[in-house]
Amino acid sequence: MKPAVGVIGLGLMGRPMGMNILKAGYPLTVWNRTASRADELVAAGAKLAPSPHEVAAASDFLITMVSDPPALEEILWGERGAMAALKRGSIYMDSSTVSPALARKIAAACAERDVKFLDAPVTGGDWGARKGELVFMIGGDAETLKEAEPVIGVMGKKWFHLGPNGAGQTIKLAMNAILALQVGALAEAIALVRRSGLQAEKLVEVLQSSMARSGVLDVKAPNLLKGEYVPSFSLRLMHKDLGLALDLANQLGVPLPATAAARETYSAVKGASQEDLDYSAVMKFWNR
């Protein structure tokens, strides 16, 4: 018998992650603040619970995938929260991007209940979530990870055990700072080339044959060139992650001047945008 799985948070990432869990034959219970986002999963065989509490109570393996630390704390410790209902001996894996300190707080609360916890944020975008090709950055106990691998494997193509609880979140924040800087730098360079009267496509052609070539260039350069910013990872969330990275840096006494400058640019675009855009929409800073 496969363990019963629960997924809380059915946005761009959580919904396809849940679908892959269903396709692999796991019993699935779900919850989302906007219940209609569960319709596709329910039609495919998932059960919709009335609150996070009921999802946790029904699950041998619980996954949360929500937008930010306040949302996660509300889901765990708010009214009808999940923490109090977690089964003794179960596994709880948070794949949101939050602070390492919150991951350690959750780990301590889980330990009091004899629940095994992994902080396991992901990268790969919504397309990776749909294909089951996410990459997981994992903090926690190695034995717990080994036990969790069958479920992780239906959602991801690769996972890294990075250290104790909080390590997954630390690496994710560092990585997202790099991604934000890369896309911001590309947008800046495109603006410079265009203002010079040249085609930005020519810049991208040269970059693709140079040391600057990267997966970010493959995925995000078309967005910047076309001015199309349908979110696969939203600017709103990238802005949040830059803030979390800077908070961590302040706690550790590490100066991050480039990250701080990037966050100002992302802040300007976020403040001027009404709709939810991909973080490549940072290009709008130079298109004003």
C-alpha positions in Angstrom: 0.0 0.0 0.0 1.3 3.4 -0.9 1.3 6.1 1.8 -1.5 8.6 1.8 -0.1 12.0 0.6 -1.5 15.5 1.4 -0.7 18.7 -0.5 -1.5 22.1 0.9 -1.1 25.0 -1.6 -2.2 24.5 -5.2 -0.7 27.3 -7.1 1.5 27.2 -10.2 3.8 24.6 -8.6 1.6 22.7 -6.0 -1.2 21.8 -8.5 1.1 20.0 -11.0 3.1 18.4 -8.2 -0.2 17.0 -6.9 -1.2 15.7 -10.3 2.1 13.8 -10.6 1.5 12.2 -7.2 -2.0 11.1 -8.3 -0.6 9.7 -11.6 1.9 7.6 -9.6 -1.0 6.0 -7.7 -0.8 7.7 -4.3 -4.0 8.5 -2.5 -4.1 12.3 -2.3 -5.9 14.8 -0.1 -5.6 18.5 -0.9 -6.4 22.0 0.4 -6.1 25.5 -1.0 -7.4 28.8 0.3 -9.2 29.3 -3.0 -11.0 25.9 -3.2 -11.6 26.1 -7.0 -7.9 25.6 -7.6 -8.4 22.0 -6.5 -11.1 21.2 -9.2 -8.6 19.6 -11.6 -7.1 17.4 -8.9 -10.5 16.4 -7.5 -11.7 15.5 -11.0 -8.6 13.2 -11.2 -9.3 11.5 -7.9 -8.0 13.7 -5.1 -10.1 14.4 -2.0 -10.6 18.1 -1.1 -10.3 18.7 2.7 -12.1 21.6 4.5 -8.9 22.8 6.2 -5.2 22.1 6.6 -6.0 20.3 9.8 -7.9 17.6 7.9 -5.2 17.2 5.3 -2.6 16.6 7.9 -4.8 14.1 9.7 -5.4 12.1 6.5 -1.7 12.1 5.4 1.3 9.8 6.0 3.3 12.2 3.9 2.4 15.9 4.0 3.7 18.5 1.5 3.2 22.3 1.7 3.9 24.6 -1.2 2.8 28.2 -0.3 3.9 31.7 -1.2 5.7 33.1 1.9 6.5 32.7 5.6 3.2 34.3 6.9 1.1 32.0 4.7 3.0 28.9 5.9 2.8 29.9 9.6 -1.0 30.4 9.2 -1.4 27.0 7.6 0.6 25.3 10.3 -0.5 27.2 13.5 -3.6 29.1 12.5 -7.2 28.1 13.1 -7.6 24.5 12.0 -3.9 24.4 11.3 -2.0 21.4 10.2 0.7 21.1 12.9 -1.6 19.8 15.6 -3.0 17.1 13.3 0.3 15.7 12.0 0.4 11.9 12.5 3.1 10.5 14.8 5.8 8.9 12.6 4.6 10.7 9.5 6.8 12.8 7.1 6.2 16.5 6.6 8.0 18.2 3.7 7.8 21.9 3.1 8.6 22.9 -0.5 7.8 26.6 -0.1 10.6 29.1 -0.1 10.9 30.6 3.4 13.6 31.5 5.9 16.0 29.0 7.3 15.0 30.1 10.8 11.3 29.2 10.1 12.4 25.8 8.8 14.3 25.2 12.0 11.2 26.3 14.0 9.0 23.9 12.1 11.6 21.1 12.6 11.5 21.6 16.4 7.7 21.6 16.5 7.7 18.4 14.4 10.2 16.7 16.7 8.0 17.3 19.7 5.3 15.4 17.9 7.5 12.6 16.6 7.1 13.8 13.0 10.0 13.7 10.5 10.6 17.0 8.8 12.4 18.0 5.6 12.8 21.6 4.3 12.8 21.0 0.5 12.3 24.0 -1.7 12.5 23.4 -5.4 13.7 24.9 -8.7 12.6 24.1 -12.2 9.6 26.4 -12.8 6.0 25.4 -13.5 7.1 23.4 -16.6 9.4 21.3 -14.4 6.5 20.8 -12.0 4.3 19.6 -14.8 6.9 17.2 -16.2 7.9 15.8 -12.8 11.4 17.2 -13.3 11.9 19.5 -10.3 15.2 19.8 -8.4 14.8 19.6 -4.7 17.2 21.3 -2.2 16.8 19.4 1.0 17.7 20.0 4.6 17.0 17.4 7.3 17.9 13.9 8.3 19.4 11.6 5.7 17.3 8.6 6.8 14.1 10.7 6.5 15.2 11.7 3.0 15.7 8.1 2.1 12.2 7.2 3.3 10.8 10.2 1.3 12.6 9.5 -2.0 9.8 7.4 -3.6 7.4 10.4 -3.3 10.0 13.0 -4.2 10.9 10.9 -7.2 7.5 11.3 -8.9 7.8 15.1 -8.7 11.5 15.6 -9.3 14.4 14.4 -11.4 17.1 15.3 -8.9 17.5 16.1 -5.2 20.4 17.2 -3.0 20.8 16.5 0.7 22.5 19.8 1.8 22.7 19.5 5.5 20.5 19.8 8.6 17.1 21.6 8.6 17.4 25.1 7.2 20.1 24.1 4.7 17.7 23.6 1.9 16.2 27.1 2.4 19.7 28.7 2.7 20.8 27.2 -0.6 17.5 28.1 -2.3 17.8 31.8 -1.2 21.4 32.0 -2.4 20.4 30.4 -5.8 17.4 32.7 -6.3 19.6 35.7 -5.6 21.9 34.6 -8.5 18.9 34.0 -10.8 17.5 37.5 -10.0 20.9 39.1 -10.6 21.3 37.2 -13.9 18.0 38.2 -15.3 18.4 41.8 -14.1 21.9 42.0 -15.7 20.5 40.6 -19.0 17.7 43.1 -19.0 20.2 45.9 -18.3 22.4 44.8 -21.1 19.5 44.6 -23.6 18.4 48.1 -22.6 22.0 49.3 -23.4 22.1 47.6 -26.7 18.7 48.8 -27.8 19.5 52.4 -26.8 22.6 52.1 -29.0 20.3 51.4 -32.0 21.2 47.7 -32.3 19.1 44.6 -32.1 19.1 42.9 -28.7 18.7 39.5 -30.5 22.3 40.0 -31.7 23.5 40.3 -28.1 21.7 37.1 -27.2 23.3 35.3 -30.2 26.8 36.3 -28.9 26.0 35.3 -25.3 24.8 31.9 -26.4 28.3 31.3 -27.8 30.2 32.8 -24.9 31.1 32.1 -21.3 27.9 33.9 -20.4 25.7 31.1 -21.8 23.3 29.6 -19.2 20.0 27.9 -18.7 18.5 31.3 -17.6 19.5 32.7 -21.0 17.6 29.9 -22.8 14.4 30.3 -20.7 14.3 34.0 -20.0 15.9 35.8 -23.0 12.8 35.1 -25.2 10.6 36.8 -22.5 12.8 39.9 -22.4 13.1 40.2 -26.2 9.3 39.8 -26.8 8.1 41.6 -23.7 5.9 38.7 -22.7 5.9 37.9 -19.0 3.4 35.1 -18.3 4.5 33.9 -14.9 6.4 30.6 -14.5 8.0 32.1 -11.4 6.4 35.4 -10.4 8.2 38.7 -9.9 6.3 39.0 -6.6 7.8 35.8 -5.3 11.3 36.7 -6.5 11.0 40.0 -4.7 10.0 38.2 -1.5 13.0 35.8 -1.9 15.5 38.6 -2.3 14.1 40.1 0.9 14.6 36.8 2.7 18.1 36.5 1.4 19.0 40.0 2.6 17.4 39.3 6.0 19.6 36.1 6.3 22.7 38.1 5.2 22.0 40.7 7.9 21.7 38.0 10.5 25.0 36.5 9.4 26.8 39.8 8.9 27.4 39.2 5.2 27.1 42.2 2.9 25.2 41.6 -0.3 25.4 44.9 -2.2 24.5 43.4 -5.6 21.4 41.6 -4.2 20.3 44.8 -2.4 20.6 46.8 -5.6 18.7 44.1 -7.5 15.9 44.2 -5.0 15.5 47.9 -5.5 15.0 47.3 -9.2 12.5 44.5 -8.7 10.7 46.6 -6.1 10.2 49.4 -8.6 8.7 47.1 -11.2 6.5 45.3 -8.6 5.2 48.6 -7.3 4.2 49.7 -10.8 2.5 46.4 -11.9 -1.1 45.6 -11.3 -1.0 42.0 -12.6 1.0 39.0 -11.6 4.1 38.8 -13.9 7.1 36.6 -14.4 10.2 37.9 -12.7 11.7 38.5 -16.2 9.3 41.5 -16.2 12.1 43.3 -14.4 12.8 44.4 -18.1 10.0 46.9 -17.5 12.3 49.0 -15.4 14.2 50.0 -18.5 11.1 50.2 -20.8 9.4 52.9 -18.8 
